[in-house]
Amino acid sequence: MIKKLRKQIIAAIMSVFSILLLIILVSIYISTKQTLESSCWDKLESAIYKTYSNNSPLIQDTSLPILVVTVDYKNNIKLLVNDIESLSADDISGIVHEVLTSKSKSSVIDGHLRFLRKSIGISDIRIAVADIQTEQSLLRKQFWQLLVIGVISILTFGILSIVLSDKLTKPVQNTILSQKDFIANASHKLKTPLTIILSNSEMLLNAEEHSGRSDNYSVQRLNFIHSESLRMKVLIEQLLQLAKLDSSTLPVHKDKLDLSFLVCNSILTYEPVIYDLGKKLDFDCTENITVLGNAESLRQVIDILIDNAIKYSLPETTITVSLTELKRSALFTVESNGEPISPEDINRIFQKFYRIGTDSTGYGLGLSIAQSIIAEHNGLIWAETDGISKNKFLVQLNSVVE
């Protein structure tokens, strides 16, 4: 539970930080790009309307090389400025033709040439072209710099969020550990007086039976004491088991075991009960499915699910139990027909003390115990329903390939 809470805190912190960081870095990149483009467009605009003298020399501009030409009504090209040394006369002619045939008056051609086309005078057209390779190189460099900054920032903040989440969950962890200790200690303390009550009630019942004098009222009261004491004993044992399962200091001993054998044994135990209650059993088990786990714990999970199916299924219906192997996992399924589990109950059914309906028997701990056991085995347990009459509980465990 604490691990899950820490993961949620880390995920929340990292999500907010990553979104804010992404917004900041993208804003910086877009701002730089717009600034460079705006500067380029201003220079092209200035080059378009600049007055050029026939005697003025062509001055080279290495920061943003520009080509400026004028095209008259006869398509004669007059070169005004050429800072782009790599362009030959044929290249310039091709660029002019491409700009004149373009539907847009301003765009980028050949991947690195940004042009601006304007009408000058009555029939002349002036074209200014800028080589933006330097601009593109700067943007690429900034992109990688921002990416590195983003990765380093996320890693650094990730480490900080792990430390922060540990401090935030420390009080909660201490509270939960105190609760677990209380439940474990209380369960141990209550087991002794309950054992005494049960043994004395059994002795009194046996004495009444063998004394020859039958007091129905006394026998009935003793039966009540005995039965309620048994129910309390079951509750205490379940609470004690949950406390042990929730404690990370008590690892479950695991061995290679035949899950098929465990399921078959459990079915053999419950089969007479199912038929005595007028219900049917449909059993399908793949043989020799091996998993790494604790036989006693997994048998308890199997028993809990089958017992619940028997309790909550309708009379004269079929309980379907199956064990199959899917790729590298074992899938155990128990399906029964009864009142469909609501979506709200599906989400809460594995919580401690949660019961469906007010007339449910038990204490709502069986499925919680099953979930804790499966979690210790690194498996999954969940419930499904068709919303009509079929309820299904599924357990998935990693199988061991021999």
C-alpha positions in Angstrom: 0.0 0.0 0.0 2.8 2.4 0.9 4.7 1.5 -2.2 1.6 2.2 -4.3 1.1 5.5 -2.5 4.7 6.5 -3.1 4.4 5.6 -6.8 1.3 7.8 -7.1 3.0 10.7 -5.4 6.1 10.4 -7.6 3.9 10.1 -10.7 1.8 13.1 -9.8 4.9 15.3 -9.0 6.7 14.2 -12.2 3.7 14.7 -14.4 3.2 18.3 -13.2 6.9 19.0 -13.4 7.3 17.4 -16.9 4.3 19.4 -18.3 5.6 22.7 -16.9 9.1 21.9 -18.1 7.8 21.0 -21.6 5.8 24.2 -21.8 8.9 26.3 -20.8 11.3 24.6 -23.2 8.8 24.6 -26.1 8.1 28.3 -25.4 11.8 29.1 -25.5 12.3 27.2 -28.8 9.3 28.8 -30.5 10.3 32.2 -29.2 13.8 31.8 -30.6 12.4 30.5 -33.9 10.0 33.4 -34.3 12.7 36.0 -33.4 15.1 34.5 -36.1 12.3 34.4 -38.7 11.1 37.9 -37.9 14.6 39.2 -38.2 15.0 37.4 -41.6 11.7 38.8 -42.9 12.6 42.3 -41.8 15.9 42.0 -43.7 14.2 40.7 -46.8 11.6 43.5 -46.6 14.4 46.0 -46.3 16.3 44.5 -49.2 13.1 44.6 -51.4 12.6 48.4 -51.0 16.3 49.4 -50.8 17.5 51.7 -53.6 20.4 50.1 -55.5 23.0 52.0 -57.5 24.6 50.4 -60.6 28.0 51.5 -59.3 27.6 50.2 -55.7 29.6 47.1 -54.9 28.0 43.8 -53.9 28.7 43.6 -50.1 28.9 40.1 -48.7 26.8 39.4 -45.5 28.0 36.2 -43.9 25.4 36.3 -41.1 22.4 36.1 -43.4 23.4 35.8 -47.1 20.9 37.5 -49.4 20.1 37.4 -53.1 18.2 40.3 -54.6 17.0 40.4 -58.2 14.6 42.4 -60.3 12.5 40.8 -63.1 11.0 43.1 -65.7 7.9 42.5 -67.9 10.1 40.6 -70.4 11.3 38.2 -67.7 14.8 39.7 -67.9 16.6 39.1 -64.6 18.8 41.9 -63.1 21.1 40.9 -60.3 21.2 43.6 -57.5 22.8 41.7 -54.6 24.2 38.3 -54.3 25.7 37.3 -50.9 25.2 33.6 -51.6 28.5 32.6 -53.2 27.4 29.0 -54.0 24.8 30.2 -56.5 25.7 30.1 -60.1 23.8 32.1 -62.9 21.8 28.9 -63.7 21.0 28.4 -60.1 19.7 32.0 -59.8 17.6 31.6 -63.0 16.1 28.4 -61.6 15.3 30.1 -58.2 13.7 33.1 -59.9 11.5 30.8 -62.1 10.4 28.8 -59.0 9.6 31.9 -57.0 7.6 33.4 -59.9 5.6 30.3 -60.4 4.9 29.9 -56.7 1.4 30.7 -55.5 2.8 32.2 -52.3 4.6 35.6 -52.2 6.7 34.4 -49.3 7.8 30.9 -48.5 10.8 28.5 -48.3 12.2 26.6 -51.3 14.9 24.0 -51.6 14.7 23.5 -47.8 17.0 26.4 -46.9 16.1 29.4 -49.1 13.4 31.8 -47.8 12.1 34.3 -50.4 9.9 37.4 -50.5 8.3 38.6 -53.8 7.0 42.1 -54.2 5.9 44.2 -57.2 8.1 47.3 -57.8 6.9 50.1 -60.0 4.5 49.4 -62.8 5.7 46.0 -64.1 8.8 45.0 -62.3 9.0 42.3 -59.7 11.7 42.3 -57.1 12.7 39.1 -55.4 14.8 38.8 -52.2 16.1 35.4 -51.2 17.9 34.6 -47.9 20.0 31.5 -47.2 18.7 30.3 -43.8 21.1 27.4 -43.2 22.8 29.3 -40.3 19.3 29.9 -38.8 18.4 26.3 -39.2 21.7 25.2 -37.7 21.1 27.5 -34.6 17.6 26.0 -34.2 18.9 22.5 -34.4 21.6 23.2 -31.9 19.1 24.9 -29.5 16.7 21.9 -29.9 19.4 19.4 -28.8 20.5 21.7 -26.0 16.9 22.1 -24.7 16.5 18.3 -25.0 19.6 17.6 -22.9 18.5 20.2 -20.3 15.0 18.6 -20.2 16.4 15.1 -19.7 18.8 16.2 -17.0 16.1 18.2 -15.3 13.6 15.3 -15.3 16.3 12.9 -13.9 17.3 15.3 -11.2 13.7 16.1 -10.2 12.9 12.4 -10.4 15.5 11.7 -7.7 14.3 14.6 -5.6 10.6 13.4 -5.9 11.7 9.9 -4.7 13.3 11.5 -1.6 10.3 13.8 -1.2 7.7 11.0 -1.5 9.6 9.0 1.1 9.4 11.9 3.6 5.7 12.5 2.8 4.7 8.9 3.2 6.7 8.4 6.4 3.9 9.5 8.8 1.3 7.4 6.9 3.7 4.4 7.0 4.2 4.7 10.7 0.4 4.9 11.3 -0.2 1.8 9.1 2.5 -0.1 10.9 1.0 0.8 14.2 -2.4 -0.4 13.1 -0.9 -3.7 11.9 0.9 -4.2 15.1 -2.3 -3.4 17.0 -4.3 -5.9 15.0 -1.6 -8.6 15.3 -1.2 -8.1 19.1 -5.0 -7.9 19.7 -5.6 -11.0 17.6 -3.0 -12.9 19.7 -4.4 -11.6 22.9 -8.0 -12.6 22.0 -7.1 -16.1 20.8 -6.4 -17.3 24.4 -9.7 -16.3 26.0 -11.6 -17.5 23.0 -9.9 -20.9 23.2 -11.0 -21.1 26.8 -14.6 -20.1 26.0 -14.8 -22.7 23.2 -13.3 -25.5 25.3 -15.6 -24.8 28.3 -18.7 -24.5 26.1 -17.9 -27.9 24.5 -17.4 -29.4 27.9 -20.8 -28.1 29.1 -22.5 -29.3 25.9 -21.0 -32.8 26.4 -22.0 -32.8 30.1 -25.5 -31.9 29.2 -25.7 -34.7 26.6 -24.3 -37.3 29.0 -26.1 -36.2 32.2 -29.4 -37.7 31.2 -31.3 -34.5 32.0 -32.1 -32.4 29.0 -32.6 -28.6 29.5 -33.3 -27.4 26.0 -33.0 -23.8 27.0 -29.5 -24.2 28.5 -28.4 -26.3 25.5 -29.7 -23.7 23.1 -27.8 -20.9 24.9 -24.6 -23.0 25.0 -24.9 -23.7 21.3 -25.2 -19.9 20.7 -22.1 -19.2 22.7 -20.2 -22.0 20.9 -21.2 -20.9 17.4 -20.5 -17.2 18.0 -17.2 -18.0 19.6 -16.3 -20.0 16.5 -17.2 -17.1 14.2 -15.1 -14.8 16.3 -12.2 -17.2 16.2 -12.4 -17.2 12.3 -12.4 -13.4 12.3 -9.4 -13.2 14.6 -7.5 -15.7 12.5 -8.3 -13.8 9.4 -7.2 -10.5 10.9 -4.0 -12.1 12.1 -3.3 -13.5 8.7 -3.9 -10.2 7.0 -1.5 -8.5 9.4 1.1 -11.1 8.6 0.5 -10.8 4.8 0.7 -7.0 4.9 4.0 -7.1 6.8 7.0 -6.9 4.5 9.2 -8.5 7.2 7.5 -11.8 6.8 8.2 -13.1 3.3 6.4 -16.1 1.9 8.5 -19.2 1.3 8.1 -20.4 -2.3 8.9 -23.6 -4.1 8.1 -25.1 -7.4 4.7 -26.7 -7.1 2.1 -28.4 -9.2 -0.8 -25.9 -9.4 -2.9 -28.4 -11.3 -2.6 -30.8 -8.3 -3.7 -28.1 -5.9 -6.7 -27.2 -7.9 -7.8 -30.8 -8.3 -7.5 -31.5 -4.6 -9.6 -28.4 -3.8 -12.3 -29.5 -6.3 -12.4 -33.0 -4.7 -13.1 -31.4 -1.4 -15.9 -29.1 -2.6 -17.5 -31.4 -5.1 -19.8 -33.2 -2.6 -20.8 -29.9 -1.1 -21.7 -28.5 -4.5 -23.9 -31.5 -5.5 -25.5 -31.7 -2.0 -26.7 -28.1 -2.5 -28.3 -29.1 -5.8 -25.7 -27.2 -7.9 -23.6 -28.5 -10.8 -19.9 -28.4 -11.4 -18.1 -27.9 -14.7 -14.4 -28.5 -14.2 -11.6 -28.2 -16.7 -7.9 -28.4 -15.6 -4.8 -28.5 -17.7 -2.4 -31.0 -16.2 1.2 -30.3 -15.0 1.0 -26.5 -14.7 3.9 -25.6 -12.5 4.3 -22.3 -10.6 6.7 -20.9 -8.0 4.7 -20.3 -4.8 3.6 -21.4 -1.4 1.3 -24.4 -1.6 -0.6 -23.6 1.6 -1.3 -20.0 0.6 -2.3 -20.7 -3.0 -4.6 -23.5 -1.8 -6.3 -21.0 0.5 -6.8 -18.6 -2.5 -8.4 -21.5 -4.5 -10.6 -22.4 -1.5 -11.7 -18.8 -1.0 -12.8 -18.3 -4.6 -14.6 -21.7 -4.8 -16.3 -21.2 -1.4 -17.5 -17.8 -2.5 -18.9 -19.2 -5.7 -20.8 -21.8 -3.7 -22.2 -19.2 -1.3 -23.3 -16.6 -3.8 -24.5 -18.7 -6.8 -28.2 -19.3 -7.3 -29.7 -22.8 -6.7 -29.6 -25.3 -9.5 -26.9 -23.3 -11.4 -23.5 -24.4 -12.6 -20.2 -23.4 -11.1 -17.4 -23.5 -13.7 -13.8 -23.9 -12.5 -10.9 -24.0 -15.0 -7.1 -23.9 -15.0 -5.4 -23.2 -18.3 -1.9 -22.1 -19.4 -1.5 -19.0 -21.6 2.0 -18.5 -22.9 4.1 -18.2 -19.7 1.3 -17.8 -17.2 -1.3 -19.9 -15.5 -4.9 -18.7 -15.4 -7.3 -20.0 -12.8 -10.9 -19.0 -13.2 -14.1 -19.5 -11.1 -17.4 -18.6 -12.7 -20.8 -18.7 -11.1 -24.4 -17.6 -11.8 -26.0 -15.2 -9.4 -26.7 -11.5 -8.8 -24.4 -9.6 -11.1 -21.7 -7.6 -9.3 -22.2 -3.8 -9.9 -19.3 -1.7 -11.3 -18.9 0.0 -7.9 -18.6 -3.3 -6.2 -16.1 -4.6 -8.8 -13.8 -1.7 -7.8 -14.2 -2.3 -4.1 -14.7 -6.0 -3.7 -11.1 -6.7 -2.7 -11.1 -4.0 0.1 -10.9 -5.2 3.7 -14.3 -5.6 5.4 -16.2 -4.7 2.2 -19.3 -6.9 1.6 -21.8 -6.8 -1.2 -25.3 -6.2 0.3 -26.2 -6.0 4.0 -27.2 -9.7 4.3 -23.8 -11.1 3.2 -22.3 -13.7 5.4 -18.6 -13.5 6.5 -16.6 -10.5 7.4 -15.4 -9.3 4.0 -11.8 -10.5 4.5 -11.6 -13.5 2.3 -11.0 -11.7 -1.0 -8.6 -9.2 0.7 -6.6 -12.2 2.0 -6.6 -13.7 -1.5 -5.4 -10.5 -3.1 -2.6 -10.1 -0.5 -1.5 -13.7 -1.2 -1.5 -13.2 -5.0 0.4 -9.9 -4.6 3.1 -11.8 -2.6 3.3 -14.2 -5.6 3.7 -11.3 -8.1 0.4 -12.3 -9.7 -2.9 -10.7 -10.6 -6.4 -11.3 -9.3 -9.5 -9.5 -10.6 -13.3 -9.9 -11.0 -15.5 -9.7 -14.1 -19.2 -9.7 -14.8 -21.4 -9.8 -17.8 -23.9 -7.5 -16.0 -26.7 -10.1 -16.3 -26.0 -13.2 -14.2 -22.4 -14.4 -14.6 -19.7 -13.4 -12.2 -16.1 -14.5 -12.8 -13.0 -14.3 -10.6 -9.6 -14.8 -12.3 -6.1 -15.4 -11.0 -3.0 -15.1 -13.1 0.4 -16.4 -12.0 3.7 -16.8 -13.8 4.2 -20.4 -14.7 7.6 -22.2 -14.5 8.8 -23.9 -17.7 10.4 -27.2 -17.0 
